[in-house]
Each structure stands twice: as C-alpha cells, then as structure tokens.
Amino acid sequence: MKERILKNKKLILYISIILIVLLIICSIFIIKKHNETSSDFELSNMENKEEISSLNTVEENISNETSSAQETPEEVKEETENKEEISTEAKQEKTEVASSNKNTQQTTQTNNNNSSTSVKQSSSSSSSSSSQSQQTSSSSTTSSATTTQPTTPPQETKPVETKPVESKPVENKITYTENTTYENKLVSAVKQYSQYNDLCVQYGCTVTVSKNAMNYSTQFTYSENNVKGIVINGGTKYNVYARDYFVNGVYQWTECYCASVP
C-alpha cells in the first residue's frame, strides 16, 4: 500500500511539473503574440500618421495654388490700370509738345512780320532824305560787318592712298652636305659585285670616293641593283660620291653617284 501511495505521489508530482511547464510555455507564447500585435499596431499607426501628414501637405499646396489663382486676376487688373495710366501720360506729353511747337511757330511769324514792317519804314525814310540814307547805309554796313562773321569752308578730306605691297617671290635656298654612310655603302657594294666583272677578277678593282663621279654619272637613289649594273658593265677603276639635298634647311633626299673611270 505504501509503495502504491508513493507511486501515486510521484505521478502527481510528474504531472504537476509537466502542467507547470506547459503553462509557462503557453504564457511565453501568448506574451510574444501580444508583443507582435502591439508592434504591428504601432507600425500601422505610424503609416496612418504619415499618410495623414502627406494629405495635409497636398491640401496646403492646393490651397496655396487656389489662393494664387484667385490673386492673379487682381494683379492683372492692377497691371492693366498701370498701362492705361502710362498711355494717358504719354498722350498728355504729346499734346503738350504739339502745343509748344505751335506757340513757337506763332512767335516766329510775329517776329518776321515786325521785321518786315521796320524794313518798309526805313526804306521810306531813306527816300525822303539822301543824307539820312547815307548815314543809315553807313550804319547798316557797320552793323552788317559786326554781325556777319566769315565762315570757314569745310575742309575736304582726301582719301589716303594705300600703296599695294609688292610681294617678292621667296627664293629657295638649296644646300648640299656629303653623306659618308652612303659612300661607304657604295664602296662595299662595288667591291661585292666586282667578282662578276672579268676585268676586275684579272686585274683587280680600285674604288675611290671623289666628286669626279658626278662628271661620269647621273644621280640615283641607292640600291644594290643599280650598283651591280654599273660594276658588271664597267672597268677596274670606280669613283663614288653621295650627298644630301636640302631646301631651306629641310632634308629632301640623298643623291648617289657611281661611275667607271678611265
């Protein structure tokens, strides 16, 4: 009996422990769900607040645009009124200028009439007395001399003659310099191809560098074939010369000379 009681107690303990553990797990799970729901609720609140703020800004922009649209016709009216005032002022100025021009013309006409009447009176008085006429003529000549001043004639401006600049033809300066490298090439080529000449084989071949080659040969560009043709058909003595051709200090080409000399 005691053993059964102990076993029952043990079972009860095990079962109670298991129940406690299950309760703890369930409580933890419930707390997590509650936290998740609270966080979701806060996020939704934040999103709603942002949407509300964006809607408020849009409404403010719309209200500003409507207010600006309402103010524009008033501004247009003010601009039109300013333009009308400016046009009326311009018309008044034009009328004032026209009236001033008329007044000046009238004053000039009256002055001309007065001067014509005074001239008539002076002519009648001169015909009545000759002495008075002489005096008036002398006084008029003096007054005219004092009033009239000699006018200087305008000076005629003579066009400046520009002489055309005579363009002198540019003379090209031609210079020559001796080219020793090509001279050495010519000497070696002559000696190389002298073996194909029977005279050179029998009596030997002599090659000298001299300007005398220009008297017996025309200038050519260096090539072994050109030298070979000269040596095979030549004698036993050869003159060789090479020079560079320059125009205004600029290199153009190299002239080579090779000739069989008697």
Buried (B, 14 or more C-beta within 10 A) or exposed (E): EEEEEEEEEEEEEEEEEEEEEEEEEEEEEEEEEEEEEEEEEEEEEEEEEEEEEEEEEEEEEEEEEEEEEEEEEEEEEEEEEEEEEEEEEEEEEEEEEEEEEEEEEEEEEEEEEEEEEEEEEEEEEBEEEEEEBEEBEEEEEEEEEEEEEEEEEEEEEEEEEEEEEEEEEEEEEEEEEEBEEBBEBBBEBBBEBBEEBEBBEEEEBBBEBBEBBBEBBEBEEBEEEBBBEBBEEBBBBBBBBBBBBBEEEEEEEBBBBBBBBE
